[in-house]
Every structure is written in C-alpha cells, then in structure tokens.
Amino acid sequence: MTFDWLTFAVQIANVLILLAILRHVLFRPVAAMIAERQRVLTASLGAAEAAEARAHAAEAEAASAAAETLRQRAALLEEARQEAETLRRRLLAEARDAAAATARAAEAEAARTVEAAGAETLRRARDLALAIVGRALAAQPVPPDAAGYARRLAEALAHLPPDRRAALASGAGLRLAAPAPLAEVPEVAGLPPLPVETDPALIAGLELRSANGVLHNSLAHDIGRIAEALTHER
C-alpha cells in the first residue's frame, strides 16, 4: 500500500477550508455572542452591584434616619419631661403659696372674729357687771352700815314663815356673821344679843346663822342673786 500525498493534501486543504468557513460562519458569531453575553452579564453584574450599593446606602441612610428620629424623640421626651417637672414644681409652689395665703387670711379673719367676739363679750360682761352692781347697791340699806344691815335683817326675819323663823332661831350655834369685826354689835329686833363671827366673803352685810340654816343679808348674796336673775333674763 502506497501513501497518496495528493489525497492527503486535498483532505488537508478541505480541513483548512472547513475551518475557515467554520471560523467565519460559526466561531466569530459564537465568539461575538459570547462576548455580548459577557458584556451583558458584566453590565448586569455591575448594575446589580450598583443597585446593591444603593440598597446598602439607602439602608444605612434609613438606619441613620431612624437613629436620628429616635434621638429627636428621646430629646423631645426629655424636654417634655423637664417642662412637666418645671410645671409641676411651679404649680406646687403656687398651690403652697395659695394655701399659705388662705391660711393667713383665715387666721386673720379668725383673729378679727375672736377680737370682735371678745370685745362683744367684754362689753356684755361689763354691762352685766354694771347692772348687777347697780341693782345690788340700790338694794343696800341707807346708810350701808352695821345698823342699817341690822334693820334689814330684822325685816327679813319678820317676813319669814313662822315655822322657818322658829327653826332658825332655835338652831344650835345661833350667831351673827359680819365681813369684819364690829366695834359695836347692833341689836336685831326680835333677837337677843348674839355672838358675831367674821366672814370677809360677805363683802358687806350682817347675816343670821345657826345649825338650821342661814338668813342671808349681805352684798355678796345680793350680787349673786341679781347676777343669776340677769343671766336667766339674757
């Protein structure tokens, strides 16, 4: 068997021609297509990376805005809290001042009321005292000495019911009572001479006393009786 160089050359030429045709018809379009796809892919990847960068930037901006919002909210809340605390303190101070002013006004009004009531009470007490003393003095004997009180004592004794007069006169320790020692013991009509005891509480007068009772006849008794009567009248 001999090698046919012509046939081999023709086949080589056919292969070269086929490669040339494939390169022109297939390889170049495919390469261009691949290059275009690579370009599109690169462009898409770049766009995606740019979009991702924008998303990251937007996310960071949103986070920053949220943080700023939180900071502003916290600042506003703190400012509101401080304003509320200031308002609370001011209202509390105003309430305390108002309460103190009200208390002072009430105290002053109470003092005026007490003063007016005291003045009115003093006036009434003075008027009552003057009325009591006036009536009591008007009822005293003239002259208001031991002899005068002795006459008034005799009149009072005579006006007693007989049984009471007898019981008083027959009682043990029958005696006269005077506010001070008497230089001369006056006679009391209807009675024998009697011993005299001193009782400064009588103020002025001459009373008859025994174990069975007392016949009052003094300025102190008159004042007490008139004061009781005037008190009931008022």
C-alpha positions in Angstrom: 0.0 0.0 0.0 1.4 3.3 -1.0 0.6 6.7 0.7 -1.3 9.2 -1.6 0.1 12.6 -0.9 -2.3 14.3 -3.3 -5.3 12.9 -1.5 -3.7 13.8 1.8 -3.1 17.3 0.6 -6.6 17.6 -0.7 -8.0 16.5 2.6 -5.7 19.0 4.5 -7.0 21.7 2.1 -10.6 20.6 2.8 -10.0 20.7 6.5 -8.4 24.2 6.3 -11.2 25.4 4.1 -13.8 23.9 6.5 -12.0 25.6 9.4 -12.0 28.9 7.6 -15.7 28.5 6.8 -16.5 27.5 10.4 -14.5 30.4 11.7 -16.3 32.8 9.5 -19.7 31.3 9.9 -19.7 29.8 13.4 -16.7 30.7 15.5 -16.9 34.5 15.0 -20.7 34.8 15.6 -20.4 32.5 18.6 -17.5 34.4 20.0 -19.3 37.7 19.3 -22.4 36.2 21.0 -20.3 35.0 23.9 -18.6 38.4 24.1 -22.0 40.1 24.0 -23.3 37.8 26.7 -20.2 38.5 28.7 -20.7 42.2 28.3 -24.4 42.0 29.2 -23.5 39.8 32.1 -20.8 42.2 33.2 -23.2 45.1 32.8 -25.9 43.3 34.7 -23.5 42.4 37.4 -22.3 46.0 37.6 -25.9 47.2 37.7 -26.7 44.6 40.4 -23.6 45.7 42.4 -24.6 49.3 41.9 -28.2 48.5 43.0 -26.8 46.6 46.0 -24.6 49.5 46.8 -27.6 51.9 46.5 -29.6 49.5 48.7 -26.9 49.4 51.3 -26.6 53.2 51.1 -30.4 53.5 51.4 -30.4 51.0 54.3 -27.6 53.0 56.0 -29.5 56.2 55.4 -32.7 54.7 56.7 -30.8 53.4 59.8 -29.2 56.8 60.3 -32.6 58.5 59.8 -34.2 56.0 62.3 -31.4 56.7 64.8 -31.8 60.4 64.3 -35.6 60.0 64.8 -35.0 58.1 68.0 -32.6 60.7 69.2 -35.0 63.5 68.4 -37.8 61.5 70.0 -35.7 61.0 73.2 -34.8 64.7 73.2 -38.4 65.7 72.8 -39.4 63.3 75.6 -36.7 64.6 77.8 -37.7 68.2 77.1 -41.4 67.4 77.7 -40.4 65.7 81.0 -38.4 68.7 82.1 -41.2 71.1 81.1 -43.7 68.9 83.0 -41.4 68.8 86.0 -41.0 72.6 85.9 -44.7 73.0 85.5 -45.3 70.6 88.4 -42.9 72.5 90.7 -44.4 75.8 89.7 -48.0 74.6 90.3 -46.9 73.1 93.6 -45.2 76.3 94.6 -48.3 78.3 93.6 -50.6 75.9 95.4 -48.4 76.2 98.6 -48.4 80.0 98.3 -52.2 80.0 97.8 -52.7 77.7 100.7 -50.4 79.8 102.9 -52.3 83.0 101.8 -55.6 81.3 102.5 -54.3 80.2 105.9 -53.1 83.7 106.7 -56.4 85.2 105.6 -58.3 82.6 107.6 -56.1 83.2 110.6 -56.5 87.0 110.3 -60.3 86.6 109.9 -60.4 84.3 112.9 -58.3 86.8 114.9 -60.7 89.5 113.9 -63.7 87.3 114.8 -62.2 86.4 118.1 -61.3 90.0 118.8 -64.8 91.1 117.9 -66.3 88.3 119.9 -64.0 89.2 122.8 -64.9 92.8 122.6 -68.6 91.9 122.4 -68.2 89.5 125.3 -66.3 92.1 127.3 -69.0 94.7 126.6 -71.7 92.4 127.6 -69.8 91.3 130.7 -69.2 95.0 131.6 -72.8 95.9 131.0 -73.9 92.8 133.1 -71.5 93.7 135.9 -72.6 97.3 135.9 -76.3 96.2 136.0 -75.6 93.7 138.8 -73.6 96.1 140.9 -76.1 98.9 140.3 -79.0 96.8 141.4 -77.1 95.3 144.3 -76.1 98.7 145.6 -79.6 100.1 145.1 -80.8 97.3 147.4 -78.4 98.1 150.2 -79.7 99.8 153.3 -79.2 103.5 153.9 -76.8 104.1 155.4 -75.0 100.8 154.5 -73.5 100.3 157.9 -74.0 97.6 160.6 -77.1 99.3 162.0 -78.6 99.6 158.5 -78.0 95.9 157.8 -79.3 95.0 161.3 -82.6 96.8 160.4 -82.8 95.0 157.1 -82.0 91.7 158.8 -84.9 92.2 161.3 -87.3 93.0 158.4 -86.2 89.8 156.5 -86.6 87.8 159.7 -90.1 89.2 160.3 -91.1 88.2 156.7 -90.0 84.5 157.2 -92.7 81.9 157.7 -93.2 81.4 161.5 -92.0 77.7 161.4 -88.9 78.6 159.5 -88.2 81.6 161.7 -88.7 79.5 164.8 -86.4 76.7 163.4 -83.6 79.2 162.6 -83.8 80.9 165.9 -83.9 77.7 167.9 -80.9 76.1 166.0 -77.7 75.5 167.8 -74.9 78.0 167.4 -77.2 80.9 166.6 -74.9 83.8 165.7 -74.4 86.9 163.5 -71.9 87.0 160.6 -70.2 90.2 159.6 -67.5 90.8 156.9 -65.2 92.5 159.5 -65.0 92.8 163.3 -67.7 95.2 164.6 -66.8 98.0 167.0 -70.4 97.8 168.4 -72.8 94.9 167.8 -76.1 96.3 166.6 -79.4 95.0 168.0 -81.6 92.9 165.8 -85.2 93.3 166.6 -86.7 90.1 167.9 -83.4 88.6 168.8 -81.3 88.6 172.0 -77.7 89.8 171.9 -75.7 87.3 169.8 -72.1 86.4 169.2 -70.5 87.7 165.9 -68.3 85.7 163.6 -66.2 87.3 160.8 -66.7 86.2 157.2 -64.9 88.5 154.6 -66.8 86.8 151.8 -69.9 88.8 152.7 -68.2 92.0 151.4 -70.8 94.0 153.3 -73.8 93.0 155.4 -75.0 91.2 158.5 -76.4 87.6 158.4 -78.1 85.3 160.8 -76.7 81.8 161.1 -77.5 78.6 163.1 -77.3 74.9 162.7 -80.7 75.0 161.0 -79.9 77.5 158.2 -78.8 80.9 157.2 -80.8 84.1 156.7 -78.8 85.9 154.0 -78.4 89.7 154.3 -75.2 90.7 152.5 -73.9 92.5 149.4 -72.2 89.3 148.2 -75.5 87.4 148.4 -77.4 90.2 146.6 -74.9 90.3 143.8 -75.1 86.6 143.3 -78.9 86.6 143.3 -79.1 89.5 140.9 -76.4 88.0 138.6 -78.4 84.7 138.4 -81.6 86.5 137.6 -80.0 88.7 135.0 -78.2 85.7 133.4 -81.6 83.9 133.1 -83.1 87.1 131.6 -80.4 87.3 128.9 
